[in-house]
Amino acid sequence: MSYSLIEKESSSTDVGEVIALFISQKGVSQRVPKSTLKVDKEGIFEDKFYAKDSQRSILITTVESYQLAKEEDIALVYGSLGENIVIDYNPYMLPIGKEFRIGTVLLEITQHCTLCKSLTKVDSKLPKLLKNDRGIFAKVIESGSIYKGDRVIL
């Protein structure tokens, strides 16, 4: 192992884990729960958005977004915010371009999620409530599989 690889590994920080995984499928309004997501640079296999926009191929949100909704008496189940991955770490303060690993997959943050009006179908307060706390989009740098329970490493 080279010095630079040792240095890189020692600067990694385990910040959390994957709580839930979802895909979108044509003709299905709800996100479909999965135990594994297989991903490559085009996105998530089996997802209706696969190979559509690599910059927005994976939407990640945190349990904190769901907690914010709960505190306002908005009952949501995971997947309600349109995400592919729910983690127990808040990534919203991370900068665009930041790379992180989930399991064996290397991802890069491409943008913070903009609110969509479809959230008003769930509750009219959601867009304003989650203005800066809905999620982040990431693209795949290194392909692989993401499993429920995988660690999130910065």
Residue, then its C-alpha position, 0 to 999 in steps of 0.5 A: m500500500s502506498y503512502s498516499l493510499i494510507e493517508k487517504e484511508s486515515s482521512s476517511t470518516d464514518v458518519g452514518e449508515v443507509i436506512a432505506l433504499f428506493i427506486s422509481q418505476k414507470g406507472v407506480s406513483q410510490r417509490v418502491p423499497k429495495s434491499t439493494l441498489k445496483v448503480d453505475k455511471e448512468g444511475i440506478f439499474e431498474d429505476k425509471f430515471y436510469a440513463k436520463d441525467s447522470q448529474r441527478s441520478i441519485l437523490i439522497t435524504t436524511v432521517e432529519s428531513y422526516q423528523l422536521a416533518k414529524e415536528e410539524d405533525i406531517a406524518l411521512v413514510y420513507g420514500s415520500l420525499g422522492e429519494n433513492i437513499v435515506i441515511d442517518y447523517n445530514p449531508y446538506m451542508l456538504p459542498i458541491g463536488k464533495e465525494f463520499r462512499i456508501g458501501t463500495v460505491l463512490l458518489e459525488i454531490t452534484q447539487h442540492c435538491t430543489l423543491c418540487k411542487s409535487l410535495t404539496k400533494v403530500d402536505s401544503k407545508l412541505p415545500k417551505l418546511l424542507k426548503n433547504d432540507r430535502g436532499i442532495f443529488a449525486k452522480v456515481i463515480e465508481s459503480g457497485s451495489i448499495y445495501k441497506g445498512d451500508r456505512v456512509i464514509l466521507 
